[in-house]
Each structure stands twice: as C-alpha cells, then as structure tokens.
Amino acid sequence: QVQLVESGGGSVQSGGSLRLSCAASAYTYSSYYMGWFRQAPGKEREGVAAIHSDGRTSYADSVKGRFTISQDNAKNTLYLQMNSLKPEDTAMYYCAATEGGRSGFLFRFLGLSIGTYNYWGQGTQVTVSS
C-alpha cells in the first residue's frame, strides 16, 4: 500500500526558507507525476508544484522563482525547497502522487490538477509570519 509522509514544515519569518520532504513507501510506478499542494484556512486546495518522472516540472505562478521541486529516486523522496517565503504561503502542504503510465505530453495540463492524483499524504503545516 502506497504511503506518503511529509515532513519539514514549521514556522518561519517572511523572507525565510523551508525545505519540505515527502517519503514514499511501496511506490514503484514508472511514468508518474508527483506534486505539492497546499490549503489555507477557508480556501480550496491548490497545486503548488509538480514533477514528472522524466524530470520536467510545473509551478503555480504564485511560487515561480521562489519554490523548487525535486526528487531523489534512490531515496524515494520528493522535496520542495521554498525560499523568499511570504505570509500568503501559510497553509497545510500536501504531497501527492499518481499511479503509473502518466503522459508526459499531458503533464503541463494535468500536473497541478488535484483530480489527477491517486495518493495523498497527511500534510505538514507551514506558517510564515510578517
């Protein structure tokens, strides 16, 4: 059974940095997407960053140039490096993953879409104070 476990959240001041990690177990698919999503209180969950198994990436406009998604296949771990954090980045951050056989061509359209993903972690809280 696939499990995703996030870590690395915390409280930081505006302008600071955090690195989130997502450890995936029993996840042996190929041609997959993995992504980071976030949900602030009273708001809908939104896509932040995604990565295809071939390495291509996709970012929400609100985080481009500040966040970097990466993966370490040897460790089965997904990362999100968050720099220049802003109070509006405050949210619960979730790791997500798809099953295999996902199209690289469609990644740019589907990578940040919640409905694309099959597996979800429990989330890690990020709080940015001004």
C-alpha positions as CSV (number, residue, x, y, z in Angstrom):
1,Q,0.0,0.0,0.0
2,V,1.4,3.3,-1.1
3,Q,2.1,5.8,1.8
4,L,3.3,9.4,1.5
5,V,4.7,11.0,4.6
6,E,5.5,14.7,4.7
7,S,8.0,16.5,7.0
8,G,9.9,19.8,7.2
9,G,7.1,22.2,7.9
10,G,7.3,24.8,10.6
11,S,7.1,28.5,11.4
12,V,9.4,31.0,9.7
13,Q,9.5,34.7,9.2
14,S,8.8,36.4,6.0
15,G,11.7,36.1,3.6
16,G,12.9,32.8,5.2
17,S,13.2,29.4,3.7
18,L,12.0,25.8,4.4
19,R,12.5,22.5,2.7
20,L,9.7,20.0,2.7
21,S,10.2,16.3,2.2
22,C,7.9,13.6,1.2
23,A,8.9,10.0,1.8
24,A,7.1,7.5,-0.4
25,S,6.8,3.9,0.5
26,A,5.6,1.0,-1.6
27,Y,5.7,3.4,-4.6
28,T,7.2,1.6,-7.6
29,Y,5.4,3.1,-10.6
30,S,7.1,4.5,-13.7
31,S,5.9,7.4,-15.8
32,Y,4.2,9.1,-12.8
33,Y,3.5,12.6,-11.5
34,M,4.3,13.8,-8.0
35,G,3.3,17.1,-6.6
36,W,2.9,19.5,-3.8
37,F,-0.4,21.1,-3.0
38,R,-1.5,23.5,-0.2
39,Q,-4.6,24.5,1.5
40,A,-5.0,27.7,3.6
41,P,-7.9,28.1,6.1
42,G,-11.1,28.9,4.3
43,K,-9.6,28.3,0.9
44,E,-9.6,25.5,-1.6
45,R,-6.6,23.2,-2.1
46,E,-4.4,24.4,-4.9
47,G,-1.5,23.0,-6.8
48,V,1.9,24.5,-6.0
49,A,4.5,22.4,-7.9
50,A,4.6,19.1,-9.7
51,I,7.2,16.9,-11.3
52,H,7.0,14.2,-13.9
53,S,9.2,11.1,-13.5
54,D,11.2,12.2,-16.5
55,G,12.2,15.4,-14.6
56,R,10.0,18.0,-16.2
57,T,8.4,20.4,-13.7
58,S,5.5,22.7,-13.4
59,Y,4.8,25.6,-10.9
60,A,2.0,27.8,-9.9
61,D,2.5,31.4,-10.9
62,S,2.5,32.5,-7.3
63,V,5.6,30.4,-6.5
64,K,7.6,30.6,-9.7
65,G,11.2,31.7,-9.0
66,R,10.8,31.0,-5.2
67,F,10.0,27.3,-4.9
68,T,11.8,24.4,-6.4
69,I,10.5,20.8,-6.7
70,S,12.9,17.9,-6.9
71,Q,13.1,14.2,-6.3
72,D,15.7,11.7,-5.2
73,N,14.7,8.4,-6.8
74,A,17.2,6.4,-4.8
75,K,15.6,7.6,-1.6
76,N,12.1,7.6,-3.0
77,T,11.7,11.1,-1.7
78,L,10.2,14.3,-3.1
79,Y,11.3,17.7,-2.0
80,L,10.0,21.3,-2.1
81,Q,12.6,24.0,-1.5
82,M,10.8,27.1,-0.5
83,N,12.7,30.4,-0.5
84,S,11.6,34.0,0.0
85,L,8.5,32.9,1.9
86,K,5.6,35.2,2.3
87,P,2.7,35.3,4.8
88,E,0.4,34.2,2.0
89,D,2.3,31.0,1.7
90,T,0.9,30.0,5.1
91,A,-1.0,26.7,4.6
92,M,-1.1,23.0,5.1
93,Y,1.2,21.5,2.5
94,Y,0.3,18.1,1.0
95,C,2.4,15.7,-1.1
96,A,0.6,13.7,-3.8
97,A,1.4,11.0,-6.3
98,T,-0.3,9.3,-9.2
99,E,-0.3,5.8,-10.4
100,G,1.9,4.9,-13.4
101,G,1.5,5.3,-17.1
102,R,1.0,9.1,-17.0
103,S,1.6,11.0,-20.2
104,G,4.5,13.4,-20.4
105,F,2.7,15.4,-23.0
106,L,-0.3,16.0,-20.8
107,F,1.8,16.8,-17.7
108,R,1.7,20.6,-18.4
109,F,-2.1,20.5,-18.4
110,L,-2.7,18.0,-15.6
111,G,0.3,18.3,-13.3
112,L,-1.2,20.8,-10.9
113,S,-4.7,19.4,-11.0
114,I,-6.0,17.9,-7.8
115,G,-8.1,15.3,-9.6
116,T,-5.1,13.8,-11.3
117,Y,-3.6,12.4,-8.2
118,N,-4.3,9.0,-6.6
119,Y,-2.3,9.1,-3.3
120,W,-2.1,11.8,-0.7
121,G,-0.1,12.4,2.4
122,Q,-1.4,13.8,5.7
123,G,0.1,17.2,5.3
124,T,2.7,19.4,7.0
125,Q,1.9,22.9,8.3
126,V,3.9,25.9,7.1
127,T,3.3,29.2,8.8
128,V,5.0,32.4,7.6
129,S,4.8,35.5,9.9
130,S,5.3,39.0,8.7
